[in-house]
Amino acid sequence: MDLSTTIAGVRFPSCLMNAAGARCVTREELEALGRSHAGAIVTKSMTVEPRQGNPEPRYHGFPGGSINSMGLPNLGYRAYAQLIPELRKFKKPVMASIAGFSDEDFVTIAKAINESRPDLVEVNLSCPNIPGEPQIGYDANSSERLLKRVRKVVSVPMGVKLPPYFDPAHQEKMVRVLERVGVDFLSLINSVGNGLVVDPDKECVVIKPKGGFGGLGGALIKPVALANVRAFWKLFGGRLPIIGTGGVVTGADAFEHLLCGASAVQIGTTLVEEGLGTFERLEKELAAVLEKKGYASPSACRGALREL
Ligand code: SIN
C-alpha cells in the first residue's frame, strides 16, 4: 500500500518518520535515517552553539515508556546547515528542528537554516529539559512574539512543535496565536514534561538531571498525544496538517493518530528502543490495519474518528 503523505505541499514517501531527538544528532545517524524506511529525515533540535547536553544517565526506558532529560545535545546549527544539502541525496524530505534560549537564537538559526534549504522547518517551543528555562509553548505571548520574528525569515514550510496541553482554553489560545503568525503545520506533542520515575528497589530516581525530573514518552503518553492531535485538528477545522507524535509502538497506534486528524506520525521512544527496523515493521502493520479497514491510503481515514 502507498503510505505516502503530503504536508504543506511537501510529499513524504511514507507517513512514518523519526521524532526530533530520536537517533538524529550526528551525521551518521542522519544518514542512517536517510537509508532507512523513514519517510523523512528530522534533525535533532539545534541550538546556536554545539551542546554536550545534560549529565548522564539522562534517558531511561521502562515497560510502557521512557523518561529523558537529554538537554538538547546537538552539533550546533552551523554543522546542520552544512549537512542539510548533503542529506538531500536520500530523496526524502529533510526537516530541520530548531531550538534556542532567546528569540535572537531562534531567528539566527532559522535564517541560516532556511538558506540551507531544508524541505521544512520545525520550531521547537517545547523542550522541558533545560534547567531554569521554561517551555516557551506554555506562554502564548512569548510564543507569538518569537514565532512572528521567525516566520519573517523562514520561506520554506514552517511548523511548530508544541508541548502537551491539558486544558481546552490553552489549546484555543494557542490556535489564535498560530493563526496570527501563519504556520504551515504542527507537530503534536513533545514529551510530557517534568515527570518523575522512581526505582523503588534502589530508592532512587532513574536519570541524573533536574533531580530525576524529565520528559515522558512512549506508550503511556498516547492518550495525551491523541487528545492534542484531535483538539487542534478540530480547532483548525482540519485545515492545518498535523504530525502526531507520542505513544506509537504499533501500526494500530499510528492508525489512531491518523483517525484523530494526523497527516503523518513521528516515532520517538520506540525508535530509540528498537532501532531503524521500526519503520519497516510499522509500515507493514499500518498497511495491514488500513487494508483490513478498507482504507486505500493514510489520508482516507484522516480525522475520521467517530464521536458518540
Ligand atoms: C532534550 O534534548 O532534552 C529533548 C528535546 C525536547 O524535548 O525538545
Residues whose N, C-alpha, C, O or C-beta is under 5 A from the ligand:
A	BS01	SIN	G21 S69 M70 G71 L72 P73 S126 C127 P128 N129 N190
